[in-house]
Amino acid sequence: MIFQISIFALITCFYIAYFTKQILLRKKGIHTNRLAKGRKPPKTAAIETALLAATYGIAAIQYASVLFSRFMLPLSFPDSVRWIGIALTGGGVIFFVLAITSMRDSWRAGVDETQKTSIVTRGIYKVSRNPAFVGFDLLYMGSALALPNMISILSAFIGILLLHFQILEEETYLPRAFGDEYLKYKSSTPRYFLFF
């Protein structure tokens, strides 16, 4: 029961932070969710559509794993692995909150050439070019390890893969938006964290 309570609390904190940031920016007239919106190249639109569906689908699977894991092809992991999952999930919440805090009014989900933002290299962005995505990755991995079942593990894998594809799409857009400033930042800061 401790694993269910811990994951429920952590994923709820994560999604509250996510939606609170969206609401606060919307009050300023900023629409943060740009996934699959507007005119985009077909590949970008396909990745963003899949990512948008996966984001909401995985959240539903995470909550279902808290309540109905025994019906979702459960797996037996040692408690030590499940505690690692709790730690990763907590790390995901921390990474994500630090990312959206550092981004201030420039936070967006998805590529949108019509919106003007500033490049952010302060705070957690000094150690990762994509800390919000790292937060999602840790959340997905951690919750799947803490409440292991085939559905959560498969959905975590799919979510992490789609997030990576989204990063690659953004990396083709950002040099056009920010020029040499982004290229210099890209050369000095890892895509994920540490050496990755």
C-alpha positions in Angstrom: 0.0 0.0 0.0 2.9 2.4 0.7 3.9 2.2 -3.0 0.4 3.1 -4.2 0.1 6.0 -1.8 3.5 7.3 -2.6 3.0 7.1 -6.4 -0.5 8.6 -6.2 0.9 11.6 -4.2 3.9 12.1 -6.5 2.1 11.9 -9.8 -0.7 14.1 -8.4 1.9 16.7 -7.5 3.5 16.5 -10.9 0.2 17.0 -12.8 -1.0 19.7 -10.5 2.3 21.6 -11.3 1.7 21.0 -15.0 -1.8 22.2 -15.1 -1.2 25.1 -12.6 1.6 26.4 -14.8 -0.7 26.2 -17.9 -3.5 28.0 -16.1 -1.2 30.8 -14.8 0.2 31.4 -18.2 -3.2 31.3 -19.9 -4.3 34.1 -17.6 -1.4 36.2 -19.2 -2.7 35.3 -22.6 -0.1 32.6 -23.2 -1.3 29.2 -24.6 1.4 26.8 -23.6 0.1 23.6 -25.2 1.1 23.9 -28.8 1.3 20.1 -29.4 -0.3 19.3 -32.8 -1.7 22.8 -33.1 -1.2 25.1 -36.1 0.5 24.4 -39.4 3.4 22.0 -39.0 5.4 19.7 -41.2 3.7 16.3 -41.4 6.4 14.5 -39.4 6.3 17.1 -36.6 2.5 17.0 -36.5 2.5 13.2 -36.3 5.0 13.1 -33.5 3.2 15.8 -31.5 -0.2 14.1 -32.0 1.2 10.8 -30.8 2.9 12.5 -27.8 -0.3 14.4 -26.9 -2.3 11.2 -26.8 0.4 9.3 -25.0 0.8 12.1 -22.3 -2.9 11.8 -21.3 -3.0 8.1 -21.8 0.0 7.4 -19.6 -1.4 9.7 -16.9 -4.6 7.5 -17.0 -2.5 4.3 -16.9 -0.5 5.7 -13.9 -3.7 6.3 -11.9 -5.2 3.0 -13.0 -2.0 1.3 -11.8 -2.5 2.8 -8.3 -6.1 1.5 -8.1 -6.2 -1.6 -10.4 -2.7 -2.8 -10.9 -3.6 -6.4 -10.1 -5.8 -6.4 -13.2 -3.1 -4.9 -15.5 -0.8 -7.9 -16.0 1.1 -7.3 -12.8 4.8 -8.1 -12.4 6.7 -9.0 -9.2 9.6 -6.7 -8.6 11.7 -6.7 -5.4 10.8 -3.9 -2.9 14.3 -2.4 -3.5 13.5 -1.8 -7.2 10.1 -0.4 -6.3 11.8 2.1 -3.8 14.1 3.1 -6.6 10.9 3.7 -8.7 9.6 6.0 -5.9 12.9 7.9 -5.9 12.9 8.3 -9.7 9.3 9.5 -9.6 10.2 12.1 -6.9 13.2 13.2 -9.0 10.9 13.6 -12.0 8.7 15.9 -10.0 11.6 18.0 -8.8 13.1 18.2 -12.4 9.8 19.2 -13.8 9.0 21.9 -11.3 12.5 23.4 -11.5 12.1 23.4 -15.3 8.8 25.2 -15.5 9.9 27.6 -12.8 13.1 28.4 -14.7 11.2 28.8 -18.0 8.9 31.5 -16.6 6.7 32.8 -19.4 8.7 31.0 -22.1 7.4 27.5 -21.3 5.7 25.8 -24.2 4.9 22.2 -25.2 5.4 21.7 -28.9 7.0 23.6 -31.8 5.2 26.8 -32.7 7.0 29.3 -34.9 4.3 31.9 -34.4 5.0 32.3 -30.7 8.0 34.4 -29.6 9.8 33.1 -26.6 13.3 33.6 -25.1 16.0 31.0 -24.9 16.4 29.9 -21.3 19.8 28.8 -20.0 19.5 29.6 -16.3 18.5 27.4 -13.4 18.2 23.7 -14.1 18.7 24.6 -17.8 22.4 25.0 -17.0 22.7 21.2 -16.5 20.1 20.0 -19.0 18.7 21.4 -22.3 15.4 19.4 -21.7 14.8 19.2 -17.9 11.0 19.1 -18.3 11.3 16.1 -20.6 13.8 14.5 -18.1 11.1 15.1 -15.5 8.5 13.2 -17.6 11.0 10.4 -18.3 11.8 10.0 -14.6 8.1 10.1 -13.8 7.3 7.4 -16.4 10.2 5.1 -15.4 9.7 5.6 -11.7 6.0 5.0 -11.6 6.3 1.9 -13.8 9.0 0.4 -11.5 7.1 1.3 -8.3 3.8 -0.2 -9.5 5.1 -2.7 -12.0 2.7 -4.2 -14.6 3.1 -4.9 -18.3 0.8 -2.0 -19.3 2.6 0.7 -17.3 6.1 -0.5 -18.4 5.0 -0.6 -22.1 3.4 2.8 -21.8 6.5 4.3 -20.1 8.7 2.9 -22.9 6.4 4.4 -25.6 6.2 7.8 -23.7 10.0 8.1 -23.3 10.5 7.2 -27.0 8.0 9.8 -28.1 9.5 12.4 -25.9 12.9 11.7 -27.5 11.4 12.1 -31.0 9.9 15.4 -29.8 13.3 16.6 -28.6 14.8 15.8 -32.0 12.0 17.8 -33.7 12.6 20.7 -31.4 16.3 20.6 -32.1 15.7 21.2 -35.8 13.5 24.2 -34.9 15.5 25.9 -32.2 18.5 27.0 -34.3 16.1 28.8 -36.6 14.4 30.5 -33.6 17.6 31.4 -31.7 20.5 31.1 -34.1 24.0 31.0 -32.8 22.9 31.6 -29.2 21.1 28.2 -29.2 24.0 26.4 -31.1 26.4 27.6 -28.4 24.1 26.5 -25.6 23.6 23.1 -27.4 27.4 22.6 -27.6 27.9 23.2 -23.9 24.9 21.6 -22.2 23.8 18.0 -22.4 20.5 17.1 -24.1 19.3 15.2 -21.0 21.6 15.2 -18.0 25.3 14.7 -17.2 26.8 13.0 -20.3 23.6 12.2 -22.1 
